[in-house]
Amino acid sequence: MFYKLKNIFHHNRVVSHANKNPSILITGGLGFIFSHVTEYFVKKGWRVIVIDNLSEGSNPDIVDGSFVHYNVHMADPKVVNIMVRENPEYIIHAAAITDVDYSIREPYRTFKKNMLGTAHAFEACRNLSGLKKFMYIGTDEVYGECDHPMKEDEIILPRSPYSCSKAFGSLMRTAYENTYPEIKDKIVETRMCNVFGPRQDTRKILPQIKKSIEKGYSIPLHNEGAGYREYIYVKNIPPSIDLILREGTGVYNVTLGDGFTVKDLIARAEIITGKKVVTHPGNRPGMDLKYQIDSSRLRDLGWKPEYSFDEALKEYLEKS
Ligand SMILES: NC(=O)c1ccc[n+]([C@@H]2O[C@H](COP(=O)([O-])OP(=O)(O)OC[C@H]3O[C@@H](n4cnc5c(N)ncnc54)[C@H](O)[C@@H]3O)[C@@H](O)[C@H]2O)c1
């Protein structure tokens, strides 16, 4: 039976380890994607610990006492002690500033927060006696602009402050795997394409399209809507993470291969809803025109995503 832990906000509280179910610590576990992952593992009866400083993109309303929450900044060195003291069997490091436009305005702050936070997460993993798997959440953006679907072993070439701060974790993974043999087979990394669905930050493209359809809001269109990205529904993510934590090794791209330009995406949304999306010209300096990844490695592991892009887009635009 799942041992229900009392919700805590203070890092110095002693936490019971009486639970026999697996334990997982998720940084950024209140954010858009990983709030779904937090709830998924709580539902499975795991002991879940979340480190999240309630910054941009967080959903504090999901804190309900079914998991432990530490309101701490990952760039604060004390997170290493917290993680080591909690001694979870699994760690997912997802906490990050994820707003590309912010990273362009504030590159130094983005590097400081994302890279220091990632360094602390890796340091903790090196010092955990009961660790089974540590998952670093990378992104397809680390590959830089693509002219074909990128495989996991291809060179990464990040071209924005955000993707550079994320690629730091991808490089830390190779450095730690190579240097510390005791954790070599315990580190995995995922590189997801663009995720969409309930709880997504309203500054991202699909929430903006939804807002435009529902409220007539005008969307800034970067590069005249030519930016090509792949999209996946958030409800497909928790089972993929679960599978990789149990059976994965190395790096996994996560995509169904559903790629569109923003212009195409808008046209699809207009067909589904019968409503018009309003846009105006926008600008993102140095924007990569195309990200495209190959997920055959994850499919070979047995991944069978539940939601297709078309049904997910319909559900997202009409029901959520
Ligand atoms: N959204 C996507 O399409 C996408 C695609 C590929 C990879 N990713 C990666 O997945 C992860 C989650 O993305 P998301 O879109 O759900 O993010 P989000 O912005 O919705 O949530 C991020 C969460 O992390 C927390 N956080 C941020 N910085 C923190 C810090 N220094 N200390 C503690 N908590 C902190 C925030 O409070 C928030 O709850 C990120 O690592 C991101 O790079 C996202």
The ligand as a Tripos MOL2 file, in Angstrom:
@<TRIPOS>MOLECULE
LIG
   44    48     1     0     0
SMALL
NO_CHARGES

@<TRIPOS>ATOM
      1 N1          7.9830   21.6750  -23.2790 N.am      1 LIG1
      2 C1          8.6040   21.0230  -24.2500 C.2       1 LIG1
      3 O1          8.0830   20.9520  -25.3660 O.2       1 LIG1
      4 C2          9.9350   20.3340  -24.0060 C.ar      1 LIG1
      5 C3         10.5410   19.6300  -25.0610 C.ar      1 LIG1
      6 C4         11.7740   18.9860  -24.8320 C.ar      1 LIG1
      7 C5         12.3440   19.0470  -23.5690 C.ar      1 LIG1
      8 N2         11.7520   19.7610  -22.5660 N.ar      1 LIG1
      9 C6         12.3900   19.7740  -21.2470 C.3       1 LIG1
     10 O2         11.4710   19.2050  -20.3120 O.3       1 LIG1
     11 C7         11.5940   19.8380  -19.0510 C.3       1 LIG1
     12 C8         10.2480   20.3800  -18.6080 C.3       1 LIG1
     13 O3          9.7410   21.2800  -19.5700 O.3       1 LIG1
     14 P1          8.3400   22.0230  -19.3430 P.3       1 LIG1
     15 O4          7.9500   22.6410  -20.6340 O.co2     1 LIG1
     16 O5          7.4010   21.1230  -18.6620 O.co2     1 LIG1
     17 O6          8.8060   23.1780  -18.3490 O.3       1 LIG1
     18 P2          7.9830   24.2360  -17.4890 P.3       1 LIG1
     19 O7          8.6300   25.5440  -17.7420 O.co2     1 LIG1
     20 O8          6.5220   24.0960  -17.6810 O.co2     1 LIG1
     21 O9          8.2900   23.7560  -15.9920 O.3       1 LIG1
     22 C9          9.5510   23.8380  -15.4250 C.3       1 LIG1
     23 C10         9.3840   23.5570  -13.9450 C.3       1 LIG1
     24 O10        10.6660   23.5680  -13.3390 O.3       1 LIG1
     25 C11        10.6590   24.4380  -12.2180 C.3       1 LIG1
     26 N3         11.9890   25.0430  -12.1610 N.ar      1 LIG1
     27 C12        12.5930   25.7690  -13.1430 C.ar      1 LIG1
     28 N4         13.8120   26.1490  -12.7430 N.ar      1 LIG1
     29 C13        13.9830   25.6390  -11.4990 C.ar      1 LIG1
     30 C14        15.0370   25.6850  -10.5680 C.ar      1 LIG1
     31 N5         16.1840   26.3130  -10.8510 N.pl3     1 LIG1
     32 N6         14.8780   25.0650   -9.3820 N.ar      1 LIG1
     33 C15        13.7430   24.4030   -9.0830 C.ar      1 LIG1
     34 N7         12.7000   24.3250   -9.9370 N.ar      1 LIG1
     35 C16        12.8180   24.9320  -11.1240 C.ar      1 LIG1
     36 C17         9.5610   25.4540  -12.4740 C.3       1 LIG1
     37 O11         9.0540   25.9940  -11.2570 O.3       1 LIG1
     38 C18         8.5330   24.6010  -13.2120 C.3       1 LIG1
     39 O12         7.6430   23.9660  -12.3370 O.3       1 LIG1
     40 C19        12.6590   20.9100  -19.2100 C.3       1 LIG1
     41 O13        13.8940   20.3750  -18.7810 O.3       1 LIG1
     42 C20        12.6970   21.1610  -20.7080 C.3       1 LIG1
     43 O14        13.9610   21.6260  -21.1320 O.3       1 LIG1
     44 C21        10.5520   20.4070  -22.7530 C.ar      1 LIG1
@<TRIPOS>BOND
     1     1     2 1
     2     2     3 2
     3     2     4 1
     4     4     5 ar
     5     4    44 ar
     6     5     6 ar
     7     6     7 ar
     8     7     8 ar
     9     8     9 1
    10     8    44 ar
    11     9    10 1
    12     9    42 1
    13    10    11 1
    14    11    12 1
    15    11    40 1
    16    12    13 1
    17    13    14 1
    18    14    15 2
    19    14    16 1
    20    14    17 1
    21    17    18 1
    22    18    19 2
    23    18    20 1
    24    18    21 1
    25    21    22 1
    26    22    23 1
    27    23    24 1
    28    23    38 1
    29    24    25 1
    30    25    26 1
    31    25    36 1
    32    26    27 ar
    33    26    35 ar
    34    27    28 ar
    35    28    29 ar
    36    29    30 ar
    37    29    35 ar
    38    30    31 1
    39    30    32 ar
    40    32    33 ar
    41    33    34 ar
    42    34    35 ar
    43    36    37 1
    44    36    38 1
    45    38    39 1
    46    40    41 1
    47    40    42 1
    48    42    43 1
@<TRIPOS>SUBSTRUCTURE
     1 LIG1         1 GROUP 0 **** ****
